[in-house]
Amino acid sequence: MEYKKFKRLEIIGIFVCYILAILLHFLYKWINGNVWGIIFGSVNESVWEHIKLFTMPYLFWAFIELAIVRIPLKKFVVSKVIGVYFIIFSIITYFYTYTFFTGKAIMIVDIICSLVCLMLSFFASYKLIISELNMEKWYSAALCALTLFVIMYLSFTIYPPKIDLFKDPVTNSYGLSFNTYKQAMKYFGGIYAINP
């Protein structure tokens, strides 16, 4: 495997993914609640919606890496799926740990924490890929975990569980506004008579 090239791609990926996450934060408003903004953007200020902003660019960049560098596929998939879940759990851990002590979210701390979480995720997946560990045996489990993530990613914006992770601290609501929810359900062919 071309380790030097891959290492450079991982470093570039940190910055590309962070810039994409910043742009995706505003996507929902920029395109007036369009379905693409719902899928890829942040529809509110909940922790979950901010997790979405980092996981999708991370996976997008993984496809680019796979196209550029010859990497053992199964090991790569296992490592990158671990990286996605690392982003999720590290952002949740950082956010709830520091807000436990401060009693509120602080934007600059959120920005720094999300960058650190992204960097650590790239570092962890890189170390797993270049390691001698036999990770191929976890390939099937990784595909199941990736499928679960995609289901959560596509579901939790429209049908968020009523827990703090999905609660918008600004509006004290969950997921989409009702009008945007109706619009999304029309697009996806669902029934929107139920309150979101």
PyMOL commands that set and color helices and strands:
alter all, ss='L'
color gray80, all
select helices_A, chain A and resi 3-30+35-40+47-68+73-102+107-130+136-155+164-166+178-188
alter helices_A, ss='H'
color red, helices_A
deselect
rebuild
show_as cartoon
